[in-house]
């Protein structure tokens, strides 16, 4: 059997299996996310510019989750992600590096980070690179604290970014997708629609063309990232958006870009644009 023929048969078999195991279910647009009985978070919004002509609404990933998972996010005492956000607050106050400083030394209370998660990714001060929240954390660590950079997917990085994200819970997103960021947006869009891997699947194949379908036990969402970093019940820990990107591309049987790479930062910007009308959810819960 030739390589191309064998590849075609593999893809055809996978797609046939998916079709046989796929059902349809709309996102639960009627359910409301009210955290602790007092903080209402919109989970459905008008489509931003990036979704015009594609979807009539932008839906949070929360709208696609089971009632049990939804209820976990609705109560901070049930939300296991809050345990890790608390560890992030401890890190905020921990002195590290040669300068004898903590995050609090410069920024005081972590509440001063309100709005920060809602503004990233964005161009750095020099205007020559697109930075995610993780880049800003490491810049502070190296230039102000004299500390070593944290790895992008290290526990310390994820816990601190979760705590910072929590400060923007319910706030509207304010990222810029044009001007200096336009080339990054365009690159992210290209990656979103590029088929990868042995299965030749793109982000759009699942989160656009198949949104709302069930493939086995997985209810395919629009792939929004306004809730990340998120607590994933299957992993029992905090997961960053780039970790989800890695997992998705790996599921296509391709070699993924690295977390923190220019490719994934560009993809993060474009995916953010697709959900720009949704508020930041802070520490969300996903399956």
C-alpha positions in Angstrom: 0.0 0.0 0.0 1.4 3.4 -1.0 2.0 6.0 1.7 -0.6 8.5 0.4 -3.2 5.8 0.0 -2.5 4.5 3.5 -2.8 8.0 4.9 -6.1 8.6 3.0 -7.5 5.4 4.5 -6.5 6.4 8.0 -8.1 9.8 7.7 -11.2 8.3 6.1 -11.5 5.7 8.9 -11.1 8.3 11.6 -13.7 10.6 10.0 -16.1 7.8 9.6 -15.8 6.8 13.2 -16.3 10.4 14.3 -19.4 10.7 12.1 -20.8 7.5 13.7 -20.0 8.8 17.2 -21.1 12.3 16.7 -24.3 13.8 18.0 -25.6 17.3 18.0 -26.4 19.6 20.9 -26.6 23.3 21.1 -24.8 25.2 23.8 -26.9 25.9 26.8 -27.7 29.6 26.1 -30.4 29.8 28.8 -28.2 28.8 31.7 -26.7 31.7 33.6 -23.3 31.8 35.3 -23.7 33.6 38.7 -20.7 33.1 40.9 -21.3 32.9 44.7 -24.9 34.0 44.0 -23.8 37.6 43.3 -21.3 37.9 40.3 -23.1 37.3 37.0 -20.7 36.5 34.1 -22.1 36.7 30.6 -21.5 33.4 28.8 -23.2 34.4 25.5 -22.5 37.7 23.7 -22.8 39.3 20.2 -20.2 38.1 17.8 -17.0 40.2 17.7 -15.7 41.3 14.3 -13.6 38.1 14.0 -16.8 35.9 14.2 -19.0 38.0 11.9 -20.5 35.8 9.2 -19.4 32.7 11.1 -21.6 32.6 14.3 -24.5 34.6 15.4 -23.2 34.6 19.0 -19.9 34.1 20.9 -20.4 31.4 23.5 -18.1 30.7 26.5 -16.9 27.2 26.9 -18.9 27.1 30.1 -22.1 26.9 28.0 -21.0 23.5 26.6 -20.1 21.9 29.9 -22.1 19.5 32.0 -24.4 20.9 34.7 -22.0 19.4 37.3 -19.0 21.2 35.9 -21.0 24.4 35.5 -22.0 24.3 39.1 -18.4 23.9 40.2 -17.5 27.3 38.6 -20.6 28.9 40.1 -19.3 28.5 43.7 -15.7 29.5 44.7 -15.9 26.9 47.5 -16.6 24.1 44.9 -14.1 25.5 42.3 -10.9 23.5 42.8 -9.1 26.1 40.7 -9.3 28.5 43.6 -6.9 26.3 45.6 -4.3 26.9 43.0 -5.1 30.6 42.7 -4.5 30.9 46.5 -1.1 29.4 45.9 -0.6 32.0 43.2 -1.3 34.7 45.8 1.3 33.2 48.1 3.8 33.4 45.2 2.8 37.1 44.7 4.0 37.8 48.2 7.1 35.6 48.1 10.5 37.4 47.9 12.7 35.9 45.1 15.8 37.0 43.2 18.9 39.1 43.9 16.9 42.3 44.5 15.1 40.9 47.5 11.7 41.7 46.0 8.3 40.1 45.6 5.6 41.0 43.1 4.0 42.9 46.0 7.1 45.0 46.5 6.3 47.0 43.3 2.6 46.3 42.7 1.4 46.1 46.3 -1.9 44.2 46.6 -2.7 41.7 43.8 -6.0 43.6 43.3 -3.9 46.1 41.5 -3.8 43.6 38.6 -7.5 44.2 37.8 -7.8 44.6 34.1 -4.4 43.2 33.3 -5.6 39.7 32.1 -8.3 41.5 30.1 -5.7 43.4 28.1 -3.4 40.6 27.0 -1.9 39.4 24.7 -0.7 42.8 23.6 2.4 44.4 22.1 5.2 45.0 24.6 6.5 48.5 25.6 9.1 48.5 22.8 6.4 47.6 20.3 8.5 44.9 18.7 6.9 41.7 20.1 3.5 40.3 21.1 3.5 39.4 24.8 1.2 37.1 26.7 0.6 37.4 30.4 3.4 35.0 31.0 5.9 37.2 29.2 5.1 40.1 31.4 5.5 38.0 34.5 8.9 36.8 33.4 10.0 40.3 32.4 9.2 41.5 36.0 11.1 38.6 37.4 14.2 39.2 35.4 14.4 43.0 35.2 13.0 44.0 38.6 13.5 41.0 40.9 16.7 39.6 39.6 15.1 36.2 39.5 15.2 33.4 37.0 12.4 33.1 34.4 9.7 30.5 35.1 9.0 27.9 32.5 5.8 28.8 30.6 3.8 25.8 31.9 5.5 25.5 35.3 3.1 25.3 38.3 4.5 28.6 39.6 3.6 30.4 36.3 0.2 28.8 36.0 -0.7 29.5 39.7 0.4 33.1 39.6 -1.3 33.8 36.3 -4.5 32.2 37.6 -4.4 34.5 40.6 -3.8 37.6 38.4 -6.6 36.5 36.0 -9.0 36.3 38.9 -8.6 40.0 39.5 -10.2 40.7 36.1 -13.2 38.4 36.6 -16.2 39.8 34.9 -14.3 42.6 33.2 -14.6 43.2 29.4 -11.6 42.4 27.2 -9.6 45.3 25.8 -7.0 43.8 23.5 -6.0 45.5 20.3 -6.1 43.4 17.1 -5.0 46.0 14.5 -2.1 48.4 14.2 1.2 46.9 15.4 -0.7 43.7 16.4 -2.2 43.2 12.9 0.6 41.0 11.6 0.3 38.8 14.6 -3.5 38.6 14.2 -3.0 37.6 10.5 -0.5 34.9 11.5 -2.8 33.5 14.2 -5.7 33.4 11.8 -3.5 31.5 9.3 -2.6 28.9 11.9 -6.2 28.6 13.0 -7.3 27.5 9.5 -4.2 25.4 8.7 -4.7 21.6 8.7 -2.1 19.8 10.8 -1.0 16.3 11.5 -1.8 12.9 10.2 -5.5 13.5 10.6 -5.2 16.8 8.6 -7.4 18.8 11.0 -7.4 22.5 11.8 -8.8 24.4 14.8 -11.7 25.4 12.6 -12.6 21.9 11.8 -13.6 21.2 15.4 -14.5 24.6 16.8 -16.1 26.2 13.8 -17.5 23.6 11.5 -18.3 21.1 14.3 -19.3 23.5 17.1 -22.0 22.0 19.2 -21.4 18.4 18.1 -20.6 15.5 20.4 -17.6 13.4 19.4 -17.8 10.5 21.8 -18.1 12.2 25.2 -16.6 15.6 24.2 -19.0 18.4 23.5 -17.2 20.7 21.0 -17.2 24.3 22.0 -16.2 27.4 20.0 -12.8 27.1 21.6 -13.0 30.4 23.5 -10.1 31.1 25.9 -11.5 33.9 28.1 -11.7 31.5 31.0 -8.0 30.5 30.8 -5.9 29.7 32.8 -8.6 27.2 33.7 -9.0 24.3 36.1 -9.5 21.1 34.1 -11.3 18.3 35.9 -9.5 15.7 33.8 -6.1 17.0 34.7 -7.0 18.0 38.3 -4.9 21.2 38.0 -4.6 24.6 36.3 -4.1 24.5 32.5 -2.9 27.4 30.4 -4.3 28.3 27.0 -1.1 27.3 25.3 -1.3 23.9 26.9 -4.7 23.4 25.3 -3.2 24.5 22.0 -0.5 21.8 22.4 -3.1 19.2 23.3 -5.3 20.0 20.3 -2.5 19.9 17.8 -1.1 16.7 19.3 -4.6 15.2 18.9 -4.2 15.7 15.1 -1.0 13.5 15.4 1.2 16.4 14.6 4.3 17.8 16.4 2.9 21.0 18.2 4.6 24.3 18.5 6.0 25.0 21.9 4.0 26.7 24.6 5.1 30.4 24.6 6.3 30.2 21.0 5.6 33.1 18.6 3.2 30.8 16.7 1.1 30.1 19.8 1.2 33.7 20.9 -0.2 34.7 17.5 -2.8 32.0 17.7 -3.7 33.2 21.2 -4.3 36.7 19.9 -6.5 35.5 17.0 -8.5 33.1 19.3 -8.9 36.0 21.8 -10.4 38.1 18.9 -12.9 35.4 18.2 -14.2 35.8 21.8 -13.5 39.5 22.4 -17.1 40.3 23.4 -17.0 37.7 26.3 -15.8 38.9 29.7 -12.9 37.3 31.5 -14.1 34.5 33.7 -11.1 34.3 36.0 -10.5 30.8 37.1 -13.0 28.8 35.0 -13.7 25.1 35.2 -13.5 22.9 32.2 -13.6 19.2 31.6 
